[in-house]
Amino acid sequence: MPAIFPSEYDVRSGVQFGPTIGTEFTGNFIPPSTGDVESGVQFGGSGNEFAGVFIVPSPDDVRDGVGFGAP
């Protein structure tokens, strides 16, 4: 059975991989900055390499009519 490799979009940017010499493909995935991920949400390698630090403002701190938070 031939080896199955992930899409370049699922491999970190700049990381080379492949079936023969390991450099046939180059990843192009760029993970979000921790500042763009809600505080306490873990992500990255194994799902816990990084933790978000973004603090969602309280509704009282947001002007009426301005949308924020999850879509």
C-alpha positions as CSV (number, residue, x, y, z in Angstrom):
1,M,0.0,0.0,0.0
2,P,1.5,3.4,-0.9
3,A,2.2,6.0,1.7
4,I,-0.5,8.7,2.1
5,F,0.7,12.2,2.8
6,P,-1.2,15.2,4.1
7,S,-2.1,18.1,1.9
8,E,0.4,21.0,1.8
9,Y,-2.4,23.0,3.4
10,D,-2.2,20.8,6.5
11,V,1.6,21.1,7.0
12,R,3.3,24.1,8.6
13,S,4.7,26.6,6.1
14,G,8.3,25.8,5.1
15,V,8.2,22.2,6.4
16,Q,9.3,19.9,3.6
17,F,8.0,16.3,3.4
18,G,7.5,13.6,0.8
19,P,7.8,9.9,0.0
20,T,11.3,9.7,-1.4
21,I,13.8,12.1,0.0
22,G,11.4,14.1,2.1
23,T,11.6,17.3,0.1
24,E,9.1,16.7,-2.7
25,F,6.4,18.9,-1.0
26,T,6.5,22.0,1.1
27,G,3.8,22.9,3.6
28,N,2.0,26.3,3.4
29,F,-0.2,26.3,6.5
30,I,0.3,29.3,8.8
31,P,-1.3,28.9,12.2
32,P,-3.1,31.9,13.7
33,S,-1.4,34.2,16.2
34,T,-2.2,33.4,19.8
35,G,-3.6,37.0,19.9
36,D,-6.2,36.0,17.3
37,V,-7.5,33.0,19.3
38,E,-9.8,33.3,22.2
39,S,-8.2,33.0,25.6
40,G,-8.0,29.5,26.9
41,V,-8.5,27.8,23.5
42,Q,-5.7,25.5,22.8
43,F,-4.4,24.7,19.2
44,G,-1.4,23.6,17.3
45,G,0.5,20.3,17.4
46,S,-1.4,17.7,19.3
47,G,-4.1,20.3,19.9
48,N,-2.3,21.9,22.8
49,E,1.0,23.4,21.5
50,F,-0.4,27.0,21.9
51,A,-3.1,28.7,23.9
52,G,-5.0,31.7,22.7
53,V,-4.8,35.0,24.7
54,F,-7.5,37.1,23.0
55,I,-10.0,38.4,25.6
56,V,-13.5,38.9,24.2
57,P,-14.9,42.3,25.5
58,S,-17.9,42.3,27.6
59,P,-21.1,43.5,25.9
60,D,-21.1,46.6,28.1
61,D,-17.8,47.6,26.5
62,V,-19.0,47.4,22.9
63,R,-21.0,50.2,21.2
64,D,-24.6,49.4,20.4
65,G,-25.0,47.9,16.9
66,V,-21.4,46.7,16.6
67,G,-21.2,42.9,16.1
68,F,-18.5,40.9,17.9
69,G,-17.8,37.4,19.1
70,A,-18.6,34.2,17.3
71,P,-20.5,34.6,14.0
